[in-house]
Protein backbone atom coordinates (compact mmCIF):
# COMPACT_ATOMS: atom_id res chain seq x y z
CA UNK A 1 0.00 0.00 0.00
CA UNK A 2 1.19 3.35 -0.91
CA UNK A 3 0.90 6.18 1.44
CA UNK A 4 -0.06 9.50 0.11
CA UNK A 5 1.21 12.60 1.53
CA UNK A 6 -0.55 15.85 1.13
CA UNK A 7 1.66 18.81 1.14
CA UNK A 8 0.00 21.83 2.62
CA UNK A 9 1.20 25.35 2.07
CA UNK A 10 2.06 27.67 4.91
CA UNK A 11 -0.97 28.59 7.01
CA UNK A 12 -2.04 32.27 7.39
CA UNK A 13 -3.65 35.07 5.51
CA UNK A 14 -2.95 35.91 1.96
CA UNK A 15 -2.07 39.38 0.80
CA UNK A 16 -5.55 39.76 -0.69
CA UNK A 17 -7.17 38.87 2.67
CA UNK A 18 -5.05 41.48 4.45
CA UNK A 19 -5.82 44.25 1.92
CA UNK A 20 -9.56 43.58 2.09
CA UNK A 21 -9.61 43.59 5.90
CA UNK A 22 -7.54 46.81 6.01
CA UNK A 23 -9.96 48.44 3.55
CA UNK A 24 -13.01 47.50 5.62
CA UNK A 25 -11.33 48.65 8.84
CA UNK A 26 -10.33 51.97 7.24
CA UNK A 27 -13.91 52.64 6.12
CA UNK A 28 -15.22 51.89 9.62
CA UNK A 29 -12.63 54.12 11.30
CA UNK A 30 -13.37 56.94 8.85
CA UNK A 31 -17.13 56.66 9.50
CA UNK A 32 -16.59 56.76 13.29
CA UNK A 33 -14.23 59.74 12.96
CA UNK A 34 -16.78 61.67 10.86
CA UNK A 35 -19.52 60.86 13.38
CA UNK A 36 -17.39 62.13 16.27
CA UNK A 37 -16.35 65.28 14.38
CA UNK A 38 -19.98 66.13 13.54
CA UNK A 39 -20.98 65.64 17.17
CA UNK A 40 -18.14 67.88 18.32
CA UNK A 41 -19.16 70.63 15.88
CA UNK A 42 -22.79 70.41 17.06
CA UNK A 43 -21.71 70.57 20.69
CA UNK A 44 -19.47 73.60 20.04
CA UNK A 45 -22.29 75.41 18.23
CA UNK A 46 -24.78 74.69 21.03
CA UNK A 47 -22.29 75.69 23.73
CA UNK A 48 -21.42 78.94 21.93
CA UNK A 49 -25.12 79.77 21.52
CA UNK A 50 -25.94 78.99 25.13
CA UNK A 51 -23.12 81.00 26.65
CA UNK A 52 -23.00 83.84 24.11
CA UNK A 53 -23.48 87.48 24.99
CA UNK A 54 -26.80 87.42 23.09
CA UNK A 55 -28.09 84.64 25.33
CA UNK A 56 -26.99 86.42 28.48
CA UNK A 57 -28.56 89.67 27.25
CA UNK A 58 -31.80 87.82 26.45
CA UNK A 59 -32.02 86.44 29.98
CA UNK A 60 -31.28 89.85 31.48
CA UNK A 61 -33.87 91.58 29.27
CA UNK A 62 -36.52 89.04 30.24
CA UNK A 63 -35.80 89.40 33.98
CA UNK A 64 -35.76 93.22 33.95
CA UNK A 65 -38.94 93.37 31.82
CA UNK A 66 -40.81 91.03 34.19
CA UNK A 67 -39.68 92.88 37.30
CA UNK A 68 -40.58 96.29 35.89
CA UNK A 69 -43.98 95.32 34.48
CA UNK A 70 -45.00 93.50 37.67
CA UNK A 71 -44.45 96.74 39.62
CA UNK A 72 -46.73 98.65 37.25
CA UNK A 73 -50.38 99.54 37.80
CA UNK A 74 -53.03 97.84 35.72
CA UNK A 75 -55.65 100.60 35.93
CA UNK A 76 -56.78 102.24 32.71
CA UNK A 77 -54.45 104.89 31.37
CA UNK A 78 -51.39 103.84 33.38
CA UNK A 79 -49.72 102.04 30.50
CA UNK A 80 -49.12 103.12 26.94
CA UNK A 81 -47.35 101.77 23.90
CA UNK A 82 -46.18 103.43 20.68
CA UNK A 83 -48.41 102.90 17.66
CA UNK A 84 -45.53 101.09 15.93
CA UNK A 85 -44.68 99.11 19.09
CA UNK A 86 -41.22 100.67 19.42
CA UNK A 87 -41.59 101.57 23.12
CA UNK A 88 -43.77 100.85 26.13
CA UNK A 89 -44.32 102.99 29.19
CA UNK A 90 -45.92 101.91 32.46
CA UNK A 91 -46.69 103.83 35.64
CA UNK A 92 -46.08 102.70 39.20
CA UNK A 93 -46.07 103.91 42.79
CA UNK A 94 -42.89 104.99 44.55
CA UNK A 95 -44.58 104.35 47.92
CA UNK A 96 -47.54 102.19 49.00
CA UNK A 97 -49.04 105.21 50.83
CA UNK A 98 -49.71 107.13 47.61
CA UNK A 99 -53.17 107.22 46.04
CA UNK A 100 -52.04 107.55 42.42
CA UNK A 101 -48.94 106.48 40.48
CA UNK A 102 -46.12 109.00 40.60
CA UNK A 103 -43.35 107.24 38.64
CA UNK A 104 -42.93 105.82 35.16
CA UNK A 105 -40.76 103.20 33.51
CA UNK A 106 -40.22 103.18 29.77
CA UNK A 107 -38.57 100.53 27.58
CA UNK A 108 -37.20 101.86 24.29
CA UNK A 109 -34.52 101.01 21.74
CA UNK A 110 -31.73 103.40 20.88
CA UNK A 111 -28.74 102.53 18.67
CA UNK A 112 -29.20 98.75 19.09
CA UNK A 113 -29.53 99.05 22.87
CA UNK A 114 -32.63 98.28 24.90
CA UNK A 115 -32.93 101.09 27.42
CA UNK A 116 -35.01 101.36 30.58
CA UNK A 117 -35.79 104.93 31.50
CA UNK A 118 -37.31 105.56 34.95
CA UNK A 119 -38.57 108.94 36.05
CA UNK A 120 -41.06 111.15 37.84
CA UNK A 121 -44.50 111.50 36.24
CA UNK A 122 -45.36 115.08 37.13
CA UNK A 123 -42.07 116.69 36.14
CA UNK A 124 -40.84 114.24 33.53
CA UNK A 125 -37.47 114.16 35.30
CA UNK A 126 -35.39 111.09 34.42
CA UNK A 127 -34.12 109.36 37.54
CA UNK A 128 -32.41 106.42 35.86
CA UNK A 129 -31.39 105.53 32.32
CA UNK A 130 -30.17 101.94 32.22
CA UNK A 131 -28.92 99.89 29.28
CA UNK A 132 -30.71 96.56 29.72
CA UNK A 133 -29.04 94.78 26.80
CA UNK A 134 -27.03 95.41 23.64
CA UNK A 135 -27.06 94.07 20.07
CA UNK A 136 -30.83 94.58 19.65
CA UNK A 137 -31.82 93.78 16.10
CA UNK A 138 -35.54 94.44 16.59
CA UNK A 139 -37.93 95.14 19.44
CA UNK A 140 -41.70 95.35 19.57
CA UNK A 141 -43.97 95.93 22.54
CA UNK A 142 -47.71 95.55 22.99
CA UNK A 143 -50.41 95.71 25.66
CA UNK A 144 -53.04 93.02 25.98
CA UNK A 145 -55.50 93.56 28.80
CA UNK A 146 -53.53 93.88 32.02
CA UNK A 147 -50.33 92.47 30.61
CA UNK A 148 -47.42 93.73 28.54
CA UNK A 149 -45.59 91.78 25.87
CA UNK A 150 -42.05 92.13 24.54
CA UNK A 151 -40.76 90.60 21.31
CA UNK A 152 -37.02 91.10 21.14
CA UNK A 153 -34.40 89.82 18.69
CA UNK A 154 -30.73 90.00 19.66
CA UNK A 155 -27.76 89.23 17.40
CA UNK A 156 -24.14 89.57 18.53
CA UNK A 157 -22.66 88.33 15.25
CA UNK A 158 -21.99 84.82 16.56
CA UNK A 159 -25.46 83.85 17.69
CA UNK A 160 -29.00 85.13 17.58
CA UNK A 161 -31.63 84.99 20.33
CA UNK A 162 -35.32 85.78 20.23
CA UNK A 163 -37.18 86.72 23.39
CA UNK A 164 -40.97 86.53 23.46
CA UNK A 165 -42.19 87.30 26.95
CA UNK A 166 -45.26 88.54 28.73
CA UNK A 167 -45.71 89.97 32.24
CA UNK A 168 -48.90 90.87 34.07
CA UNK A 169 -49.24 94.25 35.75
CA UNK A 170 -50.37 94.15 39.36
CA UNK A 171 -53.68 95.48 40.54
CA UNK A 172 -53.71 99.04 41.90
C-alpha positions in Angstrom: 0.0 0.0 0.0 1.2 3.3 -0.9 0.9 6.2 1.4 -0.1 9.5 0.1 1.2 12.6 1.5 -0.5 15.9 1.1 1.7 18.8 1.1 0.0 21.8 2.6 1.2 25.3 2.1 2.1 27.7 4.9 -1.0 28.6 7.0 -2.0 32.3 7.4 -3.6 35.1 5.5 -3.0 35.9 2.0 -2.1 39.4 0.8 -5.5 39.8 -0.7 -7.2 38.9 2.7 -5.1 41.5 4.4 -5.8 44.3 1.9 -9.6 43.6 2.1 -9.6 43.6 5.9 -7.5 46.8 6.0 -10.0 48.4 3.5 -13.0 47.5 5.6 -11.3 48.7 8.8 -10.3 52.0 7.2 -13.9 52.6 6.1 -15.2 51.9 9.6 -12.6 54.1 11.3 -13.4 56.9 8.8 -17.1 56.7 9.5 -16.6 56.8 13.3 -14.2 59.7 13.0 -16.8 61.7 10.9 -19.5 60.9 13.4 -17.4 62.1 16.3 -16.3 65.3 14.4 -20.0 66.1 13.5 -21.0 65.6 17.2 -18.1 67.9 18.3 -19.2 70.6 15.9 -22.8 70.4 17.1 -21.7 70.6 20.7 -19.5 73.6 20.0 -22.3 75.4 18.2 -24.8 74.7 21.0 -22.3 75.7 23.7 -21.4 78.9 21.9 -25.1 79.8 21.5 -25.9 79.0 25.1 -23.1 81.0 26.6 -23.0 83.8 24.1 -23.5 87.5 25.0 -26.8 87.4 23.1 -28.1 84.6 25.3 -27.0 86.4 28.5 -28.6 89.7 27.3 -31.8 87.8 26.4 -32.0 86.4 30.0 -31.3 89.9 31.5 -33.9 91.6 29.3 -36.5 89.0 30.2 -35.8 89.4 34.0 -35.8 93.2 34.0 -38.9 93.4 31.8 -40.8 91.0 34.2 -39.7 92.9 37.3 -40.6 96.3 35.9 -44.0 95.3 34.5 -45.0 93.5 37.7 -44.4 96.7 39.6 -46.7 98.7 37.2 -50.4 99.5 37.8 -53.0 97.8 35.7 -55.6 100.6 35.9 -56.8 102.2 32.7 -54.5 104.9 31.4 -51.4 103.8 33.4 -49.7 102.0 30.5 -49.1 103.1 26.9 -47.4 101.8 23.9 -46.2 103.4 20.7 -48.4 102.9 17.7 -45.5 101.1 15.9 -44.7 99.1 19.1 -41.2 100.7 19.4 -41.6 101.6 23.1 -43.8 100.8 26.1 -44.3 103.0 29.2 -45.9 101.9 32.5 -46.7 103.8 35.6 -46.1 102.7 39.2 -46.1 103.9 42.8 -42.9 105.0 44.6 -44.6 104.3 47.9 -47.5 102.2 49.0 -49.0 105.2 50.8 -49.7 107.1 47.6 -53.2 107.2 46.0 -52.0 107.6 42.4 -48.9 106.5 40.5 -46.1 109.0 40.6 -43.4 107.2 38.6 -42.9 105.8 35.2 -40.8 103.2 33.5 -40.2 103.2 29.8 -38.6 100.5 27.6 -37.2 101.9 24.3 -34.5 101.0 21.7 -31.7 103.4 20.9 -28.7 102.5 18.7 -29.2 98.8 19.1 -29.5 99.0 22.9 -32.6 98.3 24.9 -32.9 101.1 27.4 -35.0 101.4 30.6 -35.8 104.9 31.5 -37.3 105.6 34.9 -38.6 108.9 36.1 -41.1 111.2 37.8 -44.5 111.5 36.2 -45.4 115.1 37.1 -42.1 116.7 36.1 -40.8 114.2 33.5 -37.5 114.2 35.3 -35.4 111.1 34.4 -34.1 109.4 37.5 -32.4 106.4 35.9 -31.4 105.5 32.3 -30.2 101.9 32.2 -28.9 99.9 29.3 -30.7 96.6 29.7 -29.0 94.8 26.8 -27.0 95.4 23.6 -27.1 94.1 20.1 -30.8 94.6 19.7 -31.8 93.8 16.1 -35.5 94.4 16.6 -37.9 95.1 19.4 -41.7 95.4 19.6 -44.0 95.9 22.5 -47.7 95.6 23.0 -50.4 95.7 25.7 -53.0 93.0 26.0 -55.5 93.6 28.8 -53.5 93.9 32.0 -50.3 92.5 30.6 -47.4 93.7 28.5 -45.6 91.8 25.9 -42.1 92.1 24.5 -40.8 90.6 21.3 -37.0 91.1 21.1 -34.4 89.8 18.7 -30.7 90.0 19.7 -27.8 89.2 17.4 -24.1 89.6 18.5 -22.7 88.3 15.3 -22.0 84.8 16.6 -25.5 83.8 17.7 -29.0 85.1 17.6 -31.6 85.0 20.3 -35.3 85.8 20.2 -37.2 86.7 23.4 -41.0 86.5 23.5 -42.2 87.3 26.9 -45.3 88.5 28.7 -45.7 90.0 32.2 -48.9 90.9 34.1 -49.2 94.3 35.8 -50.4 94.2 39.4 -53.7 95.5 40.5 -53.7 99.0 41.9 
